[in-house]
Amino acid sequence: MQALFAQQSVTGRVSDTNGAVPGATVSVIGTTKATSTDATGSFTIQASNGEKLRISNVGYLTQEITVSGTSINITLVIDDSAVEEVVVTAMGVKREKKSLGYSFQEIQGAALTDARENNIANALAGKVANLQVVKSGGGPASSSKIILRGFNSITGDNQPLIVVDGVPMDNFSGASNNDFWNPSADMGSGLGDLNPEDIESMSVLKGGAASALYGSRASNGVILITTKSGKAKDGVGISYSTITGIENIFMTPELQSDFSQGAGGVYGRLATSSWGEKITGQEVDTWNDSKTNLKAYDNMGTFFKTGFSTTQNINFQQAISDKVNLYSSATYLHDDSKTPGVKLNRLNLINRVTSKFGERNQWSTDIKVQYMKNMAQNRAVGGQNDGNYYAQLLLLPRSLDISQFESGMDQLGATQTWYLEDSGMNPYWAVNNKLSNDSRDRYLMNATVKYDFNSWLSADVRFGSDSYNTKYESKTYTGSHINNSYSTSMDKFYENNYIVSLHARKDNLFGKWGGAFSLYGQVMERNRNSLSISAGNLRVPNLFTVNNNIGNPGVTESINKKQINSVYSSLDVNYDNFFYLTLTGRNDWSSTLHPDNNSYFYPSISTSFVISDLIRKNGEMPSWFNFAKIRGSYAETGRDMDPYNLYNTYTIGNDPNNVTTASKRQTKYDVGVVNELQKSFEVGFETKFVDNRIGFDFAYYKNNSTNQLLEIPMNSLSGYQRFKANAGDIQNEGFEIVFNAEILRNTQLKWNLTANVSRNINQIIELHPEAKRLSLGGIDYVNIFAEEGRNYGAIYGTKFLRVEDPESIHNGKLILTSETGLPSAASGTHYMGDQTARALAGITNSFNYKNFGLSVQVDGRFGGKFFAGTHRALQLAGSAEETVVNGARENFIVEGVKLVNGEYVQNDREVSPENYWTAVAGTGNLGITEQNIFDATNIRIRTLMLSYSIPTSVLKSSVVKSARFGLSVNNLAMLKSNSKGVDPESTFATSTNALGFEYLSFPTSRSYFLNISVGF
């Protein structure tokens, strides 16, 4: 008997049909003794012969085994009722997916790397239900904006919070200045700093209950990014990959090629438009008095080149021992864009070490340092100005050959060769003499120390930091009519988060009831300092220092500090592993609100009921029906505001005589404002059929964002332009469907299909008694509004003057000017539609035959409208395809009526195409808006990928353990678009919420990649 109950060290290994199972819990039943398996599935525990061990892990059936020696090996069986079992949720907590009471989607790292996008935000397009990506075409370092379940705010950027290994990441996007005439450069977006090769998985938390623990910044959802942490690998664990890519223009506006430079149907060698004579090869004088034969030129094809990029990655991941795992990676990207002079170089380094130590492995650590360095040259700048060389190129008269202006323009300070003496800019001169460069050094760091008191109680301390320093410099050399100028700026940012937490988890706590409880305390501190100095007109030519300016240089400085203190907790209750209930509560104290109002609490509740598990416990499920659950959640989420929007203060400056001045701000602040509040409700169900081969997930949700912190226009005689107030109610309501099917599973040919479709109705329910609409962006007569009673992003502009008399037989016809027979604009501005998509959809088909793989993703956006200002500019210039009909420019009669002696009569006056399009596109700065409002519906083949993996049987005795080759194409083809060559995903500025406004945006790209990866 004494020998029977003697304590001994029992060692063993836990595995499944695929190999080792790390992280499984091994406990001695009836005691507090417990341990976890390491990366190789091994464990050691003190137990006596005759005692029982319980081995459990999420996604597997729990096993019990009696100790009868010092060595035990266990093979766990996968729980067929599980659905994509373990997922990473808020605060990095791993949970069974079936226990979640809210919508959740996870994207594996391989899907992100296969997309081969520099900015991983672009790789999400079409893969996640109700997620929309808006891209800039400004080159390899340009920005992208993510919208998840619609717009929830008028003043915020509406992007989800990005969290990398528990550390919130600043996902800035676009330019700091979006002035129509002279915007600043698009500085990219925060997600563009990350290396897709380092990402293990990405989890998208959509509902308020899913993201409530992350606080006020998570009101637009959360994207959790988990980087690789090191796993046991065959061989030494070193992998190398190389990616070679080429890119060209995806789509361009449709241009006419029949008429020359000139006006009034007559060739003009110095004309800036293409209203000249019919091109028949006739000989004419050119701008430099030489002779040439007229022809139309493909200037876009001549100027833009084939872009070339390379990415080199080497990484090491391995279980160094049964207690230490290491992942280390280095990646270098060089992208020489299709746009001459535009380049991006990016270096990514990461080291992550996880370890366990102590007698019971009760201590564990997770430490990561991630370094990113972005170096960009000549970021594209848009806007209506001569510096936008894409606009200069696109609007160049059709019979002018851009290549004749290339020679000698690569010399710094060269006098530009151009067909105009005092206006316009040679694009070749611009790419060589209007230069910019910037570099961003960024660190993402986190450290976690965890202590397990026993098998059910633990505590941890976490530190996370996101910091970067961006330096920017621009130089404009002499040689054009633009001032010889210089500017430099620096932007420093850091955000530190300090978190302590206590966790308790116990299954079968009271009979079949189990539960978990977590308590957190957090301090978030954020600091941003920026300094910009500009010398707009240099005294000594091409001496690029700020002190060389004629007059005082312009100086702009900004300092922002913010802190949020938080306490929050979560309580999970489950009954017999088929009923789950989660309660959370969080209280924030924000430094940006008045002490009387800076504390705000928001709760959430979610529940999941696994019907299939209940049925199994009380009977049998039909063999074809594997899984079913229903879920529901309700949450409230608070949101504060940016710093220094509380007290009415003065700004200090100097007048032209260097006398100190103090000026009031344009916004009147109110210390009584409180936090914004978002209330979200969601229900859904999830099913799996036919041996888990067919899956279906449905969600319905409704979010209301109230107490918006708005700036309401006021009478300027008050001394202010606006006042701060709580007001408004923005509602998002919709549904999401995700469908998965393993159409062919057990044959050599495997076919998997994944599809998603979503619909979101984004409405402004209420604004403010003194403002029924607020501007989101735009210029002149074209503006995008948040307007009470309409969908978010209502587009207003001018419309054609028409008969608006239902009793008239001419109702709806154009009213033309009697003297000219030309259309005109009705007075005022009018509703043109809205920018909100009516539906989003994506479908991916993946095929595998032996070691070959083929994947095709098609996605689409349906509904919503946008203003395509590019077409307006082309119409006015006479370059648009619609300015020519059947190869000719014959006079025609505009269909409509004239007002003669108070009566409408049919128009009979002929007009020339030039006069017609000048009237339509030349009104104001942007023409008659109605002409260029387009349906934003588009369907495209987003990604096509072909791969081949060398069989392991071929490599079994080789030092090479794996090898894979891949070919992929992004933006392969536009299957449907109504916008005549302007990509509906383009926008004037990603850093605004006016995404329905486009003007001379750089063209988007199609890219091709060859990938080779080898593991040792």
N, C-alpha and C positions, 0 to 999 in steps of 0.2 A: 504494500500500500504506500509506503514511504517513497519507493521508487516511482510509483505511478504518478504521484502528485509533485514530484521534484521539478522545480523550475529549470528550464533549459532554453537555449537560444534556438529558435526555429527559423530556418532560412528557406526561401523559396522564390519562385518566379511566377508572375501572373501574365498570361498571354491570351490572345484570341487567334482566330484563323489567319490573321494578317501579321502576327508577331507580338512584340512586347506591348503591354498596356501600362503606361506610366500613370501615376496619380491615383491608382486604385487604393481604396481604404481597406486595410486589414486590421480587424479588431478581435479581441478575445471576448466572447459573449459572457455577460455577467460581471465584467470588470471594466475599468476605465482605460485599460491598455489598448493602444491603437497606434498604427503607423501607416505610411503611404509608400507605394512602390516608386522606385526611382525611374530614370529615363530608360533603363533596360528592363523594367518590369520587376526588378528584384526587391526583396524586403527581408528584414530581420525583426523578430519579435520574441519576447519572453513568454513562454507558455508551457504548461505541463501536459503530459500524455493524458488523454481523456477529455481535455478541455476542447471547446469548439471555437473555430475561427470563422468569422463572417467576412466574406470578400465582396465588396460592392464598388461599383463605379457607374457614373451616369451613362445611360445608354446600354447597360448590360443587366442581365438577370442576376440578382444577388445569390451567392452560393454560400453554403455552410459546410464545413468539413471538420472531422474530428482529428485531433492531433494524435499521431501514433509513431512519431519519430522526430528527427531533427531537420528533415528536408521534405518540403511539400511543393509540388508544382500544380498550378490551377489553370484551367482553360475556361475563360468566361464565354458565355453565349450572349450574342447580341439580342437585345429586347426588340422583337419584331414590332411591338406597339410603339416604339420610339420613332419620332420624326425628326431627322437632322438634329440629333439629341442635344449636344452641348453647344451653347452659343455664349458669346461674351455680351453682357448687358451693362447697364449703367454702373459706374465706378469699377469697371473691370471684373465684376462678379460673373462667374460662369454658372449658368443655370440650364436646366432642361428646357428645350424650346416648348415642349408641351405644357409647361407650367406658366408660360407667359400669357398675360391677359391683354396684350396689345399687339399691334402689327409689328413685324420684325422681318428684315431681310438681311442676309449676309452674302457678301461677295468674297470669294476666295482670291488670294493673291495672284494665282495663275491667270485668272480672268483679267486682272488689271495689267499684268505684264504682257499678256498676249495682245492687248490693244495697242501697245507700243506708243502711247501718248506721252509727250514731255510733261504735260500737266495731267495728273491722274484724275482730276475732276472730269475731264473730257471722256475718260474711260467709263464713267458711270452712265453716260447717256444711253437710254434704251434698256438698261439692265435692271433698274429699280423702278417699281411702280410709283407713279406720281412724282417723279424726280425729273426736273427740267434743267438742262445745261445750256447756258447762253455763252457763246464763244466770241472772242475778239479775233479778227484776222490779222492782227498786227505783228505776226512773226512768231518764232519759236518761244519767246519769253513773254508772250502776251497773256492776258488774263482770261479767266472763265468765271461765270457766276452760277451758283447752284440754287435753285428754288425747289423747296420740298413742301408739297401740299399747299402751294399758293403763297401769296403775300400776306403777312400778318401785321405789317407795320407800314406807316406812311413815311416816317423819318429814318427808320433803321435800314440796314442793308438787306434784311430778310434772308440771309444765308444761315444754314444750320451751323451749330457749333462744331468745330473740328477738335477731336480729342485723340491724341497720339500716346498710347501706352499710359493713359491716365492723365496726360498733360494737355490742357487746353492750348490750342495753337491759333495764333492770330492769322485769320484767313482774309487779309486785306485783298482788295480787288480793284484793278483798273487805275485810272488817273486821279490825282488829287484835285485837278481843275478841269471841268468839263465844259468850259466856255465854247460856244459854237464857233467863234471867230479864231480863237487862239488857245486851244486846250493844251494841257501838259501831256507828257508821254505816259503811255500805259505801262505801269511798273510791274505788271504781272499780278499773280495772286499767290497767297501763302501756300496753298496746296501744290503749286508748281515747284516749290523748293524740295519736295520729297522725291525719293527714288522709289519707283514701283517695285524694283527688285527686292527691296528690304521689307516689303509688306507681306504679312502672313494672311491677314483677312481684314475685311472692312464690314462693320455692322452699321446698319442704318436704323436709327430709332426715330420714329415718326410722331407718335402721339405724345400728348402731354404726360401721360402716366409712364411712358417709356423713358422720358428725358427729365422728369421733374427733379430728380436728385441732383442734376447739374445746375440748377438754379436759374437765375433770371436770364442768362445768356442763351439758354437752351429753348427759348420760346418758339424758335423756328425748327426744332428738332436737333438731333445730334448724329454726327458720323463718327463712329469709334474706329480708330485704326490701330491694329495690333501688329507690331513688327515682329520679325522672326527672333526667336530666343535660343535657338540651338537645340538640335535633336540628335539622338544617336544615329550615326550614318555608317553604312558599309564603307570600307576603305578609310582614307585619312580624313574625309569630310570636306575636301576642297572642291569648289565648283568655279568654273570660268565660263563666261558667256560673252559673245561679241554680237553686236547688232549694227548692221549697215542699212541706212535708209536713204531714199531719195524722195523728193516732193516736188509737185508742180501745182499750178492753179487748179482748183476744183471746178469752179464755175465763174463766168464773167458775164457782165451785162451784154445783151444782144445789140450789136452796132450795125449801122448801114455802111455799105462799101461802094455806093453808087455816085456820091456827090462830093465835090472837092471843097477845099478851103475857099471861103469867100462869103458874100452876102448878096441877096437879091438875085440869085441865080447867076451871078458873075464871079469868076475866079478873082481872088484878091490875095496877093502874095504875103501880105501882112495881116490878114484877117485872123481873128481868134476863134471863129466858128466854122462850121461846115455847111453853110448855106450857099455854096458856090455852084459851079456848073457841073453838068453830067460828065462823069469820068469816062473817056473813050480812048485814052492813050495820047491825047493831043499834047503838043509841046507848049510849055509855058515858062515865064520867068519865075525864078524862085526868090526867096527872101534875101539871098546874097547876090542877086543879079545874074546867077548862072541859069542855064536852061535845063529843063527836065521834062519827061513825059509823065502826065498825070496817071496815078494809080493809087489805090487805097492800100494802106500798110497795116500789118498786124503789129502795132507798136507794143501791145501787151506781151505778145510772144517774144518780141525782140528784147525788151527791157528786162522782164522777169526771166530768171534762169532756172535751171533744175537745181533745187536745193539738195544738199548732201549732209548726212549726219552719221556719226559713229558713237556707239556706246560700248564701253568696256567695263565689265564687272568681274571681280574676283571676290569670293567669299569663303569663309570657313565656318562650319557649324558642326559641333560634335559634343557628345557627352564626355567631358574630360575624365570624369570619374562617376561613381554612382551618386555623387552629391553636387557636382559642378557641371553646368552646361554653358557653352560659349557660342556666341554668334558674332562674327566680325566680317565687315564687308567694306569694299572700296569700289566706287563707281565714278567713271568720268564720261561726261557727255559733251560732245562737240557738235554743234548744229550750225551749219552755214546755210542760211535761209534762202528760199527762192527769191527773196527781195535783195538786190545787191546791197552789200554793206551791212546787212543785219545779221548778227551772230549771237550765239549763246554758248557759253562754256559753263558747265556745272560739275562741281566735285561734291560727292557724298561719301562721308565716312561714318561708320557706326560700329560701336562695340557694346555688346550687351552680355552680362554675366548673371546667371542665376545660380544660387547655391543653397545648400542646407548644411547645418552643422548642429552640434550638441548631441548629448547622449541618446536622445530620442528623435533626433533630427527636428527638434522643436523650434529651432531658429532657421529662418530662411531670408534670403536677400535677393533683390532684383535691382541691378544697377545698369543704367544705359547712358551713354553719351553719344549724341548724334550731331555731326557737324555738316553744314551745307554751305557751299560757297557758289553764288551765282555771279557770273560776269557777263554782262550784256553790252552789246555795241549797237548804237544807232537804232534804238527802239523807234518804231513808227509813230508818227504824230499825225492825227487827223485834223478835222476842222476845215472851215472855209477860209483858207489862206494860202499864199504862195508856197509856204513851207511844206504843204501836203503834196509831196511829189507824185503820189498815186493819182490825186485829182488832176494835177497838171498833165500826167500821162494819159489818163482816161479821156480827158476833154480836148486833147490835142487835135487840131484839124485832121480829118481822115486822110488827106493827101500829103501830109507832112511825115517824113521818115525820121523817127526819133534817133536812129543810129547815126545820122549825119552830125548830131550834136555831142557825140561821145568823145571824140578825139581831144586829148589835152585836158579833159576835165578831172583827171585823177591827180593833178598837181594842186597842192595846197595853196590857196590864195589866187588860183588862176581866174582870169576874167572869163566869166561864163560866155559860151557861144550860144546865142539864142536868136530866134527870129524876131523878137521884140526887144527894143532897146531899154525901155524903162519900166517894164512890168513882166510878170511871169517869172518862172524859174525853170531852168534846165534840170530835169530829174537827175541826169548824170553828174551835174555839178553839185546838186544837193547831197547825193549819197557820198560824195568825196569831200565836201567842204562845209556841210551843215551837220556836224558830228556830235555824238553824245556817247558817253560810256558810264556804266554804273556797276558797282559791285556790292553784294550783300553777303555778309558773314553772319551765319545763323547757327545757334546752338539749341537743341532740344535735349534736356537732361531730366532724368528722373531716378530716384532712389527709393526703394521700399525695404523696410526691415520689419519682419513679421515674427511673432512669437506665439507658438501654440501651447497654451496652458495644459490642455488635454485634447481629447479627440473632438470636443464640441465647442471649446472656447478659445478664441485667439484675439490678438491685438496687433495693430501695425501702425507704423509711422511712415508717411510718404512726403517726399519733396519733389516738386516738379518745376521746371523753369523753361520758358521760351524766351529767347533773347536774340535780337539781331541789330546790326548796324549797317545802314545803307548809305553809300556815298554816290553822289550823282554829279556829273559834270557835262556841260554842253558848250560847244564852240561853233560860232558861225564866222567863217573866214571872209575876207574881202573878195570881191569879184562879182557881186550881184547887187541889185538895188536894195537888198535887205541889209540892215545895219550889221556892221562888224561887232559882235557881242559875245559875252561870256557869262555863264552862271554856274554856280556850284551850290550843293546842298548836302546836308547830312541829317539822317533820321535814325534816332536811337530808340529802341523799344525793349522793354522786358516785362514779363509777367511771371511772378513767382506764386506758387501755391503750396501751402503747408497744411497737411491733413493728418489727423490722428483718428483712429477708429477702433472700435471694439465689436467683435463678431461672435455670435453664439448660434450654434446649429445642432439640432437634435431630432433624429427620426424616432418614431414610436415613443414620443414623449409621454403621452397619455393614451395608452392603447394604440389605436391606429392613427392618432393625431401626432403630427410632427410640426416643427416650426424652425424659424431662423429670425434672428434679430441683429440689426447693425446700428451702431450709433457713431456719428461722425462730427468732428469739429474741424473747421477750415478757415484759413485766412488767405485771401487773394489780394495781392498788391500789384498794381499795374502802373507803369511809368513810360511816357513817351515824350521825347524832346526832339524838336526839329529846328533846323536853322537853314535858311536859304538866302543867298546873296547873289544879286544880279547886276551886271554892268551892261546896260543896254546899248551903249555907244562908246566904243573904245577910242581913246585919244591917240595912242600909238598903234598903228595897224597890226593886228595879229599878235599883240602882246597880251596874253590871256591871264590877267590878274584883275581882281576887283578894284584895286586902287588906280587902275589905268582908265577908269570910266570918266567921261566928260560929265562933271557934276557928281553928286553923291550917289553911290551905288544903292540899289534898293535892298532893304534888309527885312526879312520876315522871320519871326521867331515864335515858336509855339511850345508850351509846356503843359503837359496833362498828367495828373496823378489821380489815382483812384484806388479805393480799397473796399472790399466787401468781406465782412465777417459772417460766418454761417454756422449753424447747428442743424443737423438733419439726421433722420433715422428711417429705417425701413423695417417692417415686420412682415414675415412670410408665414403663412399657416397652410398646411396641407393635410388632407385626410385620405389615408390609404393610397396615396400617390395617384388619385384621380380627380381630386378637388383641390384647387389652389386659390389662395386669397393673399394679396399683397397690399399693404398700406404703407404710404410714405408721407413724411411731413418735413418741411424745410422752412427755416426762418433765416432771412438775410437782413443784415444791417449795412446799408450802402452809404458811402461817404458823399455821394452826389445828391442826396436828398436831405432836407432839413431834419435836424435831430428829432423834431416832433413827429416826423413822418417817415423816418429812414428804416423803420422795422416793418417787415411784411412777411406774412406766413402763407404758405400754399401747400395744400395736401393733395394726395392722389389715392385712388383705390382701383385695383384691377383684380379680375378673377378669371380663372380658367377651369372649365369642367370637361374632363376627358371622358366622353360618353363610352367610347370603345373599351376603355379599361374597366369602367363600371360593369359593362355587360359581361366582360370576360370573368370578372370576379363572381358573377352570379349565373353564369351559363356559358354559352358558346356563341361566338360571332360567326356570321357567314364567312366561308373561306375567302370570298372575293372582297370582303369589306374589312380593311385592316385598321383604320384609324379614323376617329371623329372627335372633334372637340368644339365647344363654343366658348367664346370669350367676350369680355366687356370691360370697359374702364372709364373712369372719370377723373379729371385732374384740373387743378388750377395752378397757373404759373405766373409769377410776378416778373416785372422787368423795370429796371431803373433807367437813368438817362446818362448821357455823357457828362464829364466834369464841367464845372463852371457855367452851368445853365440855371443857376439858382438865384444869385444875387445880382442886383443892378450895379455894375461897376463902370469905371472909365478906362479907356485905353490911352496910353501915353505915347506921344509921338513928337515929330518936329514939323514945322511948316517950312516953306521954301527959304525963309530967312534964318532957319536953324533955331527958331524960337520954340520952346517946349509947349506942346498942346495936350489937352485932355479932352477926349471925345466920348460921348455916350455911345453905347452899342445900339444897334438897330432893333434889337429885340428886348422887349420889356419882360423881365422875368418875374416869377411869382414863387415866393418861398413856401406857399401852401400846396404846391403840386404834390401828388402822391404817385406811387408806382403804377405802371400799367398792369392790367390783369387779363390773362387769357384763360378761358374756360374751354375745355375740350372733352368731348364724349366720343366713344368708339365702341362698336360691337362688331363681331366677326365670327367666322367659323372656318374650320380647316378639316380636310378629309384626305384619306389615302385609300386607293382601291387596288385590286388585282396584284397582290403580293407587293404592295407599295410602289407599283409601277406608274400609277396615275395619281397626281396630287392636285388639290384645288384649295385655294385660300381666298377668302372674301372678307373685305372690311368696309364698313360704312362709318363715316366720322363726321363730326361737326365741331368746328372751332370758332369761338367768338373772342376777338381781342378788343377789350374795352379800356376806358380810361387812357386812351392814347395820349402821349405827351406831344402835343402839336404846337406849331407856331401859327397863330391866326392873324391874318392881315388886319391892320387898323389904320385909322386916319393919320396920315403923316404929319398933320398939324400938331399932333400930340408930342412930337419929337421922336417918335418910334415908328417903325414900319410894321412891326408884328408884336404880338404878346403870347406868352407861354401859357398853355392851359391844358387841363385834362378833358378830353372829349373823344367822341367817336366810338364806333363799333364796326369792326371789320370781320366779316364772316367767311369762313371757308367750309364748304360742305361737299361731300363727294363719296365716291366708292373706289375701291381697288380690287382687282382680280389678278391673282398669280396662278398660273397653270404649269404643271410639270408632267412630263410623260416620258417613260422609257419605252419607246415604241418597239424597238428591237433590243433584247437584252442577252439572250442566251445563245445567240449565233456568233459566228466570227464577225459579222457586221453588226455593230451596235449603233442605235439611233436614239438620241435624247433630244427632247424638245422642251424649251422653256419659253413661256410667253407671259406678258403682263399687259393689262389695259387699265386705265384709270380715267376718272372724270372728276374735275373739281370746279365748283361754282364759287368764285371769289367776288363777294359783293361788299360794297360800302353801305351798311345798314343805316348808319348815322354819323354825322360829323359834328358840327358846332352850330348853335343858333345864328352866329354872325358870319359863318362861312360854310356854304353848302358844297364847295369844291375847293381843293387845294392842289397846287401845281406839283407834279413830280419831275417835270423837265420839258424841254422843247424850246422853240425860238420863234419870234415873229408871230404869225397866225397859226402855227402848228404847235399844239401843246398837249401833253399827256396829264390827265387829272385823276385824282381820287375824288369822285363825285358821289354825293349822297344819292342812293337809289340806283346806282349803276354798278357794273362790274369794275373791279380794280383796273386802273389804267385806261380810263376813257379817253379816246383820241378826239380832239377838237381841231377844226381847221375850217378853211373856206370851202364853199361848195359852188357849183355852177348856178347861176341865176336861172330859175325855171318858173314856169307857170305853176302856181300852187293854188289852184281853184278846182275843187272836185266837180264843180258844175260845168266847167269849161271842157270843150272837146279837145283842147290843147293841153290839158292838165299833164304835167310832167315833162313837157318839151322845154328845150333850152330857149331862153329869151336872148336874142342876139341884138347887138347894137345896130340900129337902123342904118347908120352911115357906113359901117364897115362890114356888117354881117359876121362879126366875131363874137365869141362868147365872153362873158365877164363873170365876176364873182358876186354872189349875193352879199349883202351887207352883213357884218358881224361874223362870228365863228359858229360852227355847227357840229353836232355830234356825228362822228364818222364811224363809230364802232369802238371796240376795246381790244387791248393787247392780250387778254387772257385766253389761253388755249382751252378749247372745249373738251379735249381728250388727248391722252398720250398713250402710245402703245409700242411694244417691242417684242420681237420674237427671235429666238436663237435656235438654230438647228445644228446639232453636233453629231458627226458621224465618226465612227472608229472601225477600221478594218485591219485586223492584225496590228501592225505597228504604225499604221497611217491614221492621221486625224484630219478632219475637215470641219470647219465651223463657219457658219454664216449668220450674221446678225442684221436684221432689217428692223428699223424703227421709224416711227412717225409722230408728228404733231398735227392735230386736227383742230381747225378753227382759230379764232382770234385774228386780229389784223395788225398791220404795221404800215408806217409811212416810209416809202422807199425814196428818199431824197436823191439818191444816185440817179434814178431815172429822170427826175425833174431836171437835174443839171445837164444830162445828156440831151434831153428834149430841147432845152433852151439853146444848146450849142449846135443843134442840128446833127448830132451824131447818133441819136437813138434810132433803132431799127424802124420804129413806127413813124418816123418822119418821112419815110419813103414807102410808096405803095406800088407794088409790081414793078420795081426798078425805076419809077418815075416820080416826079413832083409836079403833078398837074394841078392847076387850080380846081377847086371843088366848092360845092355849096354845103355849108354846115347845116345838118338837119336841125330845124328849129323854127321859131317864129320871131317876127319883128313886131314892135308896137307902133302902129301907124294910126294917127288920129284917134287914139284911145281904143283901137281894136287890134287884136292879134291876127296877123296874116302870115302865111307861109313864107319863109325866107327864100329869096331868089338871088341873093348877091353872092358872087364868087369871091373866094379868098385864096391866097397862096398858102401853101403849107408853112412857109416861114412866118407869115403873119399870124397864122392860127396858133402855132406852137409858142410864138413869142407872147401871145395873149394868155395862153394857158399856163406856160411855165415861167413867164417873166413877171407875173403879178407879185409884188412884194419881194421878199427874199426867197420864198419857197414855192411860188406859183399858186395855182388853185389846188388846194390840198386834195380834193376829191379825185383828181386825175391819177394820183399816185398812192392811193390807199390800196393795199394788196391783202389778199387772204394769205395768212401765214402757214396754211396747211402745207406740209411737205412729208414725203416718204422717201427714205434713202436706204441703200445698202451701206450700213455703217462700217462693218468689218467683215472681211473674208480672210480665213486663215487655213493654211495647209501645213501639216507637220509630219515628221517621220522620226521615230525613236528606234535606235539600233537595239535589237533583242538582247536581253540580259544573257541569254544562252551563248551568244556570240562573244560577249565581253567577260564571261565568268572567270577566266583565268588571267584577265588583263588588269593592268594598273588602272585602266579606265573603267569606272563602274557604271556610268550612264553617258549617253550621248543623244542629242536631239537636234534636229534641223527644222527650221520653220520659215515659211513665207507668209506674209500678211499684207493686206491692203486696207487702209482707212479711207472712208468717204469714197467708196468704189464707184457709186453711181447714184444720181438723183432720179428716183423713179417717178416722182410727181412733185411739181412745184408750180405755183401760179405767178411767181415774181420775176419772170423773164431775166434770169441770170444773176439776180442778187440773192445770196444765200439767206433764207428766212431766219437762220440762227444768228446772223450778224446784227449788230446794234451799234449805235453811235458811241455809247459809253456803258461799260459793265458796272461801273461804280455808282450808277443811279438806278432808280426803280422805273425809269421811263424806257423800258425795253422795246416799246413799240415805235421808237424813233430811230431811223437809220439815215445816214448821210455820208456818202463817199467813203464807206468803210472799206478797208483793205480786203482783198479777196481771200476766202478760206482756202485750205489746201487739201489736196489728195496726196497720200504718202504710201510708199511701198517699203517693206522691210524684209531683210534676210537675217535670220537669227540662228546662231550656232551655240549650243551650250554643252559643256562636258563636265562630268563629275568624276573625281578621283578618290 
